[in-house]
Amino acid sequence: MSARERILAKLRASEKFGERVEPDVASWFAGHRRVESGAEKAARFRHCIELAHAEVYNVNRGSWLQKLWEVLAAKEITRLLVSPGTEHGQRAMSGLADNDIECRGYDQAIEQWKDEMFHQTPASLTTARAAIAETGTLVLWPDADEPRLMSLVPPVHIVLLDASKIYNTFYEAMQQEGWKDSLPTNALLISGPSKTADIQVTLAYGAHGPKELIVLLLGEEA
């Protein structure tokens, strides 16, 4: 009997013991992490993502634009890529114009302005769909308004995150957000600025994407 035949024989024999029982993933995760308040999850998320060299600022719905301007001014950034098709993008375009910040909209195909995107766009502003407290991870769902390149190309990536959308674990985020019912073409999980240790086993930031990640944590939970 060949090795293949032996393996198949074992598999057929195991079927005689009835249907295989699926693992109870929900029960495992239920005991994996204690129930936390929104403020506790926000604090744990912030702690974890700051360990990965991200900057986090607690803001509210009335102050996030002011904090965004302060961050840009401190870093001497005068150009910001935003999405004109979103509420926060429109607010940034109208609110920053009086503060000497030029807001560029992602409103055409990348082939038409590739050089400007890659060489003249120092920062971008996007939103996060959700976040994971356990690992300090942002969940981005790129779409036509905020394409994937907005979070991958500019050296500084600024993310507006609703603190009420922070979940304990990746499993909880998938369940609560209904991932099984609809998924985007791309789902991005971001835990800090881009980094690599391929070169001389030395951790370097900004090798394959943004050198800086800044999170504006929005809401009472923050």
C-alpha positions as CSV (number, residue, x, y, z in Angstrom):
1,M,0.0,0.0,0.0
2,S,1.4,3.4,-1.0
3,A,1.6,6.4,1.3
4,R,-1.3,8.0,-0.5
5,E,-3.5,4.9,-0.1
6,R,-2.7,4.7,3.6
7,I,-3.7,8.3,4.2
8,L,-6.9,7.9,2.3
9,A,-7.7,4.7,4.2
10,K,-7.3,6.5,7.5
11,L,-9.6,9.3,6.3
12,R,-12.3,6.9,5.2
13,A,-12.0,5.0,8.5
14,S,-12.5,8.2,10.5
15,E,-15.7,8.9,8.7
16,K,-17.3,5.8,10.3
17,F,-17.2,7.6,13.6
18,G,-19.8,10.1,12.5
19,E,-19.7,13.7,11.4
20,R,-16.9,15.8,12.7
21,V,-17.8,18.4,15.3
22,E,-17.0,22.0,14.3
23,P,-15.0,23.9,16.9
24,D,-17.0,26.2,19.1
25,V,-15.1,29.4,18.2
26,A,-17.7,31.7,19.9
27,S,-17.3,30.0,23.2
28,W,-13.5,30.1,23.1
29,F,-13.5,33.8,22.4
30,A,-16.2,34.5,25.0
31,G,-13.8,33.2,27.7
32,H,-10.7,34.6,26.0
33,R,-11.3,38.2,26.9
34,R,-13.3,39.7,29.8
35,V,-16.1,42.1,29.0
36,E,-14.8,45.7,28.9
37,S,-16.5,49.1,28.8
38,G,-16.0,51.3,25.8
39,A,-13.5,53.5,27.7
40,E,-11.5,50.4,28.7
41,K,-11.4,49.1,25.1
42,A,-10.3,52.6,23.9
43,A,-7.6,52.8,26.5
44,R,-6.3,49.3,25.6
45,F,-6.4,50.0,21.9
46,R,-4.5,53.3,22.4
47,H,-1.8,51.6,24.5
48,C,-1.2,48.8,22.0
49,I,-1.1,51.0,18.9
50,E,1.2,53.5,20.6
51,L,3.6,50.7,21.4
52,A,3.8,50.3,17.6
53,H,4.9,53.9,17.2
54,A,1.6,55.4,16.3
55,E,0.4,58.8,17.6
56,V,-3.1,59.0,19.2
57,Y,-5.1,62.1,20.1
58,N,-8.5,62.0,21.9
59,V,-10.9,64.4,20.2
60,N,-14.6,65.0,20.0
61,R,-16.9,65.8,17.0
62,G,-16.4,69.5,17.5
63,S,-12.6,69.6,18.0
64,W,-11.1,67.0,15.6
65,L,-10.6,69.5,12.8
66,Q,-8.7,71.8,15.1
67,K,-6.5,68.9,16.3
68,L,-5.9,67.9,12.7
69,W,-4.7,71.4,11.9
70,E,-2.5,71.4,14.9
71,V,-0.9,68.1,13.9
72,L,-0.3,69.3,10.3
73,A,1.1,72.6,11.5
74,A,3.5,70.9,14.0
75,K,4.8,68.7,11.2
76,E,5.0,71.6,8.7
77,I,2.6,69.9,6.3
78,T,0.7,72.2,4.0
79,R,-0.9,69.7,1.6
80,L,-3.4,67.0,2.6
81,L,-5.1,64.4,0.5
82,V,-8.8,64.0,1.4
83,S,-12.0,62.4,0.0
84,P,-14.4,65.0,-1.3
85,G,-17.2,62.4,-1.4
86,T,-17.2,62.0,2.4
87,E,-18.6,64.3,5.2
88,H,-15.2,64.5,7.0
89,G,-13.4,65.1,3.7
90,Q,-15.7,68.0,2.9
91,R,-15.3,69.4,6.4
92,A,-11.5,69.3,6.1
93,M,-11.5,71.0,2.7
94,S,-13.7,73.9,4.0
95,G,-12.2,74.2,7.5
96,L,-8.5,74.0,6.6
97,A,-8.6,76.4,3.6
98,D,-8.4,79.4,6.0
99,N,-5.4,77.9,7.7
100,D,-3.0,77.7,4.7
101,I,-3.6,73.9,4.3
102,E,-4.2,72.9,0.6
103,C,-6.6,70.0,0.5
104,R,-6.4,67.8,-2.6
105,G,-9.3,65.5,-3.4
106,Y,-8.9,62.0,-4.7
107,D,-11.3,62.6,-7.5
108,Q,-9.7,61.1,-10.6
109,A,-8.0,57.9,-11.8
110,I,-4.5,57.4,-10.4
111,E,-3.0,57.2,-13.9
112,Q,-3.9,60.8,-14.4
113,W,-2.0,62.2,-11.4
114,K,0.4,59.4,-10.3
115,D,3.5,61.7,-10.1
116,E,1.6,64.2,-7.9
117,M,0.3,61.4,-5.7
118,F,3.7,59.8,-5.2
119,H,5.9,62.8,-5.0
120,Q,3.8,65.8,-3.9
121,T,1.4,64.4,-1.4
122,P,2.9,64.4,2.1
123,A,-0.2,63.3,4.1
124,S,-3.7,61.9,3.8
125,L,-6.9,61.7,5.9
126,T,-9.1,58.6,5.9
127,T,-11.6,57.0,8.3
128,A,-11.4,53.6,9.9
129,R,-14.3,51.2,9.7
130,A,-13.4,49.7,13.1
131,A,-10.5,48.8,15.4
132,I,-9.3,45.9,17.5
133,A,-8.3,46.6,21.1
134,E,-6.4,43.4,21.6
135,T,-3.8,44.2,19.0
136,G,-4.1,47.9,18.6
137,T,-5.3,47.5,15.0
138,L,-7.2,49.7,12.7
139,V,-9.7,48.2,10.2
140,L,-10.0,50.1,6.9
141,W,-12.5,49.3,4.1
142,P,-11.2,51.1,1.0
143,D,-13.9,52.1,-1.5
144,A,-14.5,54.5,-4.4
145,D,-14.4,57.5,-2.1
146,E,-11.3,56.5,-0.2
147,P,-9.2,54.2,-2.4
148,R,-6.5,51.9,-1.0
149,L,-3.7,54.1,-2.1
150,M,-4.7,56.9,0.3
151,S,-3.5,54.8,3.2
152,L,-0.5,53.3,1.5
153,V,1.3,56.1,-0.4
154,P,1.5,59.4,1.5
155,P,4.3,59.4,4.2
156,V,1.9,60.5,6.9
157,H,-1.4,58.7,7.3
158,I,-4.1,60.4,9.5
159,V,-7.0,58.2,10.5
160,L,-10.3,59.4,12.1
161,L,-11.7,56.6,14.3
162,D,-15.0,56.4,16.1
163,A,-14.1,55.0,19.6
164,S,-17.5,53.2,19.7
165,K,-16.3,51.0,16.9
166,I,-13.4,49.5,18.9
167,Y,-13.9,45.8,19.5
168,N,-12.1,43.4,21.9
169,T,-10.9,40.9,19.3
170,F,-10.7,40.3,15.6
171,Y,-13.4,37.7,16.0
172,E,-15.8,40.2,17.7
173,A,-15.1,42.8,15.0
174,M,-16.0,40.2,12.2
175,Q,-19.2,39.2,14.1
176,Q,-20.4,42.6,15.0
177,E,-19.6,44.2,11.7
178,G,-21.3,41.3,9.7
179,W,-18.2,40.4,7.6
180,K,-19.9,37.1,6.5
181,D,-22.6,39.1,4.7
182,S,-20.5,41.6,2.8
183,L,-16.8,42.1,2.3
184,P,-15.0,44.9,0.4
185,T,-12.5,44.2,-2.4
186,N,-9.8,45.0,0.2
187,A,-9.9,45.0,4.0
188,L,-6.8,46.6,5.5
189,L,-5.6,45.8,9.1
190,I,-3.1,48.5,10.2
191,S,-1.2,48.3,13.4
192,G,1.2,51.3,13.3
193,P,3.4,52.8,10.6
194,S,4.8,50.5,7.9
195,K,7.9,48.6,9.0
196,T,10.3,45.9,7.9
197,A,13.3,44.0,9.4
198,D,14.4,42.5,6.1
199,I,17.6,44.6,6.0
200,Q,20.3,43.4,8.4
201,V,17.5,42.3,10.8
202,T,17.1,45.9,11.9
203,L,13.5,47.2,12.4
204,A,13.0,50.2,10.1
205,Y,9.9,52.3,9.7
206,G,8.4,53.7,6.5
207,A,10.0,51.2,4.1
208,H,6.9,50.1,2.2
209,G,4.3,52.8,3.2
210,P,3.6,55.6,5.6
211,K,6.4,56.6,8.0
212,E,3.9,58.0,10.5
213,L,0.4,56.9,11.6
214,I,-1.7,59.4,13.5
215,V,-5.1,58.4,15.0
216,L,-7.8,60.9,15.9
217,L,-9.8,59.0,18.4
218,L,-13.3,60.4,18.3
219,G,-16.1,60.0,20.9
220,E,-17.0,59.9,24.6
221,E,-15.3,56.5,25.0
222,A,-12.0,58.0,24.2
